[in-house]
Each structure stands twice: as C-alpha cells, then as structure tokens.
C-alpha cells in the first residue's frame, strides 16, 4: 500500500511517489528476499549509481532494465556533486512514474551518502523513501580481514580523512581510495600517526568473486602500479601495539605528570607550587625563543615539549587544589579562539589582516563587558601585563602611551633624553639612586630603539649571543696555549676578543 496525500494545488487525492532503496549485498540474486525479488520483477527496471558497482548479469537474465548515473562522474567535479545530481534525477523520475527502485551494494545505511541525501531532499519534495534491507559489507569485511569489531572499530572516508579523526588503538578501515592521488593523501595523513613501514592491507570487493587483497608497508601505499584503483578499494590498518601508540598521546604525558605529583612520585615535582614554578616557565619560554632565533627546529620541538610540561604541571596543581584541570584550559582556549574569530567561525568578514585584528579587538572588548569590566574607568596601560619581562613591558607601555599622543616628536629629542639620563646616572651617589637612574636610562634607550623601529629584546639577545661566542673563543685559545682562564691577563683576553671580532669563529654571526 502506498501513502495517499492531498495535492494542495489540485485539491485531489494522489498516490504519494515512492523510491525504494534496495540493498543488494555483495551482488548476487540469493541476497534478495522474495518480496524484494517480486518488486524488481513487477517494476522491471532499476537505477544504479554506477554499472561498475557489482555483477549485474543475473539482473539482465531476469529481464530487468538497468539505468546508471555513470555520466555524472565525468561531468561533476566532486563526488558530492555526483550524489546531489543523482538524487535530483531520482526524485524527478519518482514524480513522473510514481515508483522507482534504486539499487545499492551492501546495506543502504552503510557508507552510502546518496541515501542520506535522498531521505533529506525526498521528504521536502513529498517523496516517500523506503529502505529494503541488504547484507552489509561489514560481514565480509570482518570475515576476510579477520578481526572482531568488539575490540574497537573505526570506519572512515578517504575524502574526509584528517589526523584528528584517527584512533590508532582501533581496527581502522578507510573507504574510497579511488585513485593513487587519493591514496597518496591518505598515506601522508596516516604517517603522522603510524610508522612508515607499518603493515597495512589494501582490499577491494570483499565477499565477491572479484575480491582481492594486498599486504604492504604504509610508505608503499601509493606506489602499487598494478593495483586497480576504484571506489571499492579500501585500506585496513590493525591497531598499533601499546608501546608504539602510547608515547604520542596527550593523555599519556598528562598521566606521567600526575604520577610525578602523586605519593611515591618525584620528591621535587611533588613540592612545586605555582609560584615556585614561575622562573621555570619564563626560562622555558625563552628557550623556545632561542630555538626560533637560531632556526633550530630539532631544538624547537624539544623546547616546546618542555614548555608544555610547565602548562601541565600548573594544570595538575590546580586540579589537585580543586580549581580547574587541563581540559578546562583547553576548553577555554577553544571557546576563545572561536569567539575571537567571527570572520572564520561566524558570519563576519575579514578581507585582510587589519579587519581580522579589528574583529579580535571588538570581541575582546565584548568579553570585558561580559566580565563586568566594561564600565570601569581604567588606564590605557592596564592591558600591559605586570608580569611581562621588563624589556618587553617597556616597549608595550611606550606604544600604548604613544597612541594617546604622549610621545616624543623627533628622534633627536629621544637621543637627548638618553644623554640626559646617562648624566643623571653618573651624578647619582647612593646605590638606590643609581638603580633608579639606571632604570630611567634603560627606559630611554628602549624609546630610542622604538623610534628606530628596532626590537630591543632581539638586539639584546643578539648581543648576548655574540658575547657568548667571543668569550668561548677566548677560552678555547687559552686552553690551546695551556693557560688557565683565571691566570690569563686582561690584555691577553682583550687581544683574543678583538681577534674573534675581526674574524668571527662561528656560524652564529649569521643570526646577529
């Protein structure tokens, strides 16, 4: 029986069009129930996504006329475009003929995007969609590849594969490796989580008389020239062993930190507090900066790990005290990034960097209002955090004041200010006065650097690096001459200093 519906324009009852989505299993006639076979014989024709999907000889022998959408694969640029046009065509046929059978390999509910589109658009068009069983390819998949899904099973699509969707502890099957280029993209993504030589299995048309499988190392995935790539090619990856998987997981390092802080853990780690860790956080951040400045990517990887350790330690201490844990930190960051990028995650637009920055500032101001800070009379300098390193803070304070118009007009004025502060330093008598005047002098020099569009932090870092190099040169030359460092004269050391200055002894000169 078909549903009866009212055509509002004509005001008469009509039989509601229906599309039967028939699951054909691996493709043999024996997969059909008697009711399904009767339906096929009654309608005498069936639509297929592609004629290459399964063995259709028995359908021809039954006298079933077959129509396919193979032409769409040539015309449309994306698979989503193919599926959308296919669905529109089926809906049109259903409206014209009343009943349509659409044949699907396996089960209609498994890995078949066209089915979900049919249900979505069919309902809007007043089309009834009926799903008619079919044996899923899962049965043949589990049997042929010999694993039990209860151990953990992940099914992914090659066209939407990302590193974040992978779980290397599960049996993983990736569908639709349609060509070598897709296989190459999949391989590169997988090699971020799996060893290059990890054994994987290429397979196609499992459970049919055209089944084939090939075991190979992951790095050769896109190099198998004899393999016939098509939409039915899939890739199977067995779970990684515990040792292979364990060390590259975020949860692993979190648990290690928790163990260090627990009874029986490390005595040093257990006694740390937020305040005692403060200098280490600063030190690790600067070591990251040094790795960046020297363009040492191996060091950068290691130093980022050390910096992450500090974040995990602070998060663990807060968790033990009942305030927050690292997931709260991650959640807060995720929400902030989404909130402050409305031009990416919302409806606002940003055509360039300036517009993106304006969006960021606008959202930041809204956050302040939400926290109850919007109506307060605050200083424009309050955004410069007190805990910043003094040199960085000096630059930021000067820039903020400059935006309000409080700044020198000419570089010559700044230079005179530096000279003035130098004289005041020389004239200071007590230690306290000298310290204060030294601070004023350094602040004035930062101002001079700002006017010259120079980064004083970078300049001082380069000077430190240069001093290290030259002093090490002195140590090495003295060692070669058998002269202990503490017995060398100032004249000897200065001569070596000048020697290295004229002929730099290391490649560090390039970074200065």
Rosetta blueprint (number, residue, H / E / L):
1 X L
2 X L
3 X L
4 X E
5 X E
6 X E
7 X E
8 X L
9 X L
10 X L
11 X L
12 X E
13 X E
14 X E
15 X E
16 X L
17 X L
18 X E
19 X E
20 X E
21 X E
22 X E
23 X E
24 X L
25 X E
26 X L
27 X L
28 X L
29 X H
30 X H
31 X H
32 X L
33 X L
34 X H
35 X H
36 X H
37 X H
38 X H
39 X H
40 X H
41 X H
42 X H
43 X H
44 X L
45 X E
46 X E
47 X E
48 X E
49 X L
50 X L
51 X L
52 X L
53 X L
54 X L
55 X L
56 X L
57 X H
58 X H
59 X H
60 X H
61 X H
62 X L
63 X L
64 X L
65 X E
66 X E
67 X E
68 X E
69 X L
70 X H
71 X H
72 X H
73 X H
74 X H
75 X H
76 X L
77 X L
78 X L
79 X H
80 X H
81 X H
82 X H
83 X H
84 X H
85 X H
86 X H
87 X H
88 X H
89 X H
90 X H
91 X H
92 X H
93 X H
94 X H
95 X H
96 X H
97 X H
98 X L
99 X E
100 X E
101 X E
102 X E
103 X E
104 X E
105 X L
106 X E
107 X L
108 X L
109 X L
110 X L
111 X L
112 X L
113 X H
114 X H
115 X H
116 X H
117 X H
118 X H
119 X H
120 X H
121 X H
122 X H
123 X H
124 X H
125 X L
126 X L
127 X L
128 X E
129 X E
130 X E
131 X E
132 X E
133 X L
134 X L
135 X L
136 X L
137 X H
138 X H
139 X H
140 X H
141 X H
142 X H
143 X H
144 X H
145 X H
146 X L
147 X L
148 X L
149 X H
150 X H
151 X H
152 X L
153 X E
154 X E
155 X E
156 X E
157 X E
158 X H
159 X H
160 X H
161 X L
162 X L
163 X H
164 X H
165 X H
166 X L
167 X L
168 X L
169 X L
170 X L
171 X E
172 X E
173 X E
174 X E
175 X E
176 X L
177 X L
178 X L
179 X L
180 X H
181 X H
182 X H
183 X H
184 X H
185 X H
186 X H
187 X H
188 X H
189 X H
190 X H
191 X L
192 X L
193 X L
194 X L
195 X L
196 X L
197 X L
198 X L
199 X E
200 X E
201 X E
202 X E
203 X E
204 X E
205 X L
206 X L
207 X L
208 X L
209 X L
210 X L
211 X L
212 X E
213 X E
214 X E
215 X E
216 X E
217 X E
218 X H
219 X H
220 X H
221 X H
222 X H
223 X H
224 X L
225 X L
226 X L
227 X L
228 X L
229 X L
230 X L
231 X L
232 X L
233 X E
234 X E
235 X E
236 X E
237 X E
238 X L
239 X L
240 X L
241 X L
242 X H
243 X H
244 X H
245 X H
246 X H
247 X L
248 X L
249 X L
250 X H
251 X H
252 X H
253 X H
254 X H
255 X H
256 X H
257 X H
258 X H
259 X H
260 X H
261 X H
262 X L
263 X L
264 X L
265 X L
266 X L
267 X H
268 X H
269 X H
270 X H
271 X L
272 X L
273 X L
274 X H
275 X H
276 X H
277 X H
278 X H
279 X H
280 X H
281 X H
282 X H
283 X H
284 X H
285 X H
286 X H
287 X H
288 X H
289 X H
290 X H
291 X H
292 X H
293 X H
294 X L
295 X L
296 X L
297 X H
298 X H
299 X H
300 X H
301 X H
302 X H
303 X H
304 X H
305 X H
306 X H
307 X H
308 X H
309 X H
310 X H
311 X H
312 X H
313 X H
314 X H
315 X H
316 X H
317 X H
318 X H
319 X H
320 X H
321 X L
322 X L
323 X L
324 X L
325 X L
326 X H
327 X H
328 X H
329 X H
330 X H
331 X H
332 X H
333 X H
334 X H
335 X H
336 X H
337 X H
338 X H
339 X H
340 X L
341 X L
342 X H
343 X H
344 X H
345 X H
346 X L
347 X L
348 X L
349 X L
350 X L
351 X L
352 X L
353 X H
354 X H
355 X H
356 X H
357 X H
358 X H
359 X H
360 X H
361 X H
362 X H
363 X H
364 X H
365 X H
366 X H
367 X H
368 X H
369 X H
370 X H
371 X L
372 X L
373 X L
374 X L
375 X L
376 X L
377 X L
378 X L
379 X L
380 X L
381 X L
382 X L
383 X L
384 X L
385 X L
386 X L
387 X L
388 X L
389 X L
390 X H
391 X H
392 X H
393 X H
394 X H
395 X H
396 X H
397 X H
398 X H
399 X H
400 X H
401 X H
402 X H
403 X H
404 X L
405 X L
406 X L
407 X L
408 X L
409 X L
410 X L
411 X H
412 X H
413 X H
414 X H
415 X H
416 X H
417 X H
418 X H
419 X H
420 X H
421 X H
422 X H
423 X H
424 X H
425 X H
426 X H
427 X H
428 X L
429 X L
430 X L
431 X H
432 X H
433 X H
434 X H
435 X H
436 X H
437 X H
438 X H
439 X H
440 X H
441 X H
442 X H
443 X H
444 X H
445 X H
446 X H
447 X H
448 X H
449 X H
450 X H
451 X H
452 X L
453 X L
454 X L
455 X L
456 X H
457 X H
458 X H
459 X H
460 X H
461 X H
462 X H
463 X H
464 X H
465 X H
466 X H
467 X H
468 X H
469 X H
470 X H
471 X H
472 X H
473 X H
474 X H
475 X H
476 X H
477 X H
478 X H
479 X H
480 X H
481 X L
482 X L
483 X L
484 X L
485 X H
486 X H
487 X H
488 X L
489 X L
490 X H
491 X H
492 X H
493 X H
494 X H
495 X H
496 X H
497 X H
498 X H
499 X H
500 X H
501 X H
502 X H
503 X L
504 X L
505 X L
506 X L
507 X H
508 X H
509 X H
510 X H
511 X H
512 X L
